Amino acid sequence: MVDGVTTLNPGDPGSVGGFDGSHVRFTFGLPCGADGQNRANGNDGAQGIQGPPGEVSNAQLASAMSGTSNNTNAVSTLGFSVSDPPTQSEMQQIVNKLDELILNGRR
């Protein structure tokens, strides 16, 4: 999804933002061209044909998403049923698993 495009001053480096933590969202900063003071006098040329729209490859998308939700892939499930009411041991296992999930989710 493209969230916005900003025109930058001539000579400024272009920029792009891509991932907000949950979604791929692009914001582009594109520098405008120089004033054209050195252009030879004469008429502009004919307008060229419109090129094809740009696309993001699967490899580019995978690269942008790597390291996001994959951080938690190493966290295993609890693999047990909790009694009613939960025992102190069960509660401690849940707390430990929550801590593991939080630590693995950090970058």
Secondary structure, 3 states (H helix, E strand, C coil): CEEEEEEECCCCCCEEEEECCCCEEEEEEEECCCCCCCCCCCCCCCCCCCCCCCCCCHHHHHHHHCCCHHHHCCCCCCCCCCCCCCCHHHHHHHHHHHHHHHHHHCC
